[in-house]
Amino acid sequence: QVQLVESGGGLVQSGGSLRLSCAASGNSIRLFWMGWYRQAPGKQRELVASISSGGSTNYADSVKDRFTISRDNAKNEVYLQMNSLKPEDTAIYYCNRGVILAWPWGQGTQVTVSS
């Protein structure tokens, strides 16, 4: 079983940047597609970025050209670099593999963007 711990969130002004980290333990994630998800108050959890085991990436239209997902298989970690942040990016951010086969969700990391 993989345990996931997200970190790096915080309060930032509109236009600012944050780098989120997702540390996995219990097993290697190097062979797995991984995603960053977010959930804003009153909204469903949504996938914002994903990275395949081979490093191919995909992004939701709302974050394209602003967010960059990456991974370090040696460290068993996944990252999300978030630039040009907007108030609508405010949410709790989580990492995991596909939702249907998700590992236990971590606590996430809160990102708050002030206008």
Summary of the structure (lengths in Angstrom):
residues: 115
radius of gyration: 13.1
end to end distance: 39.7
largest distance: 39.9
contacts: 340
relative contact order: 0.33
helix: 3%
strand: 49%
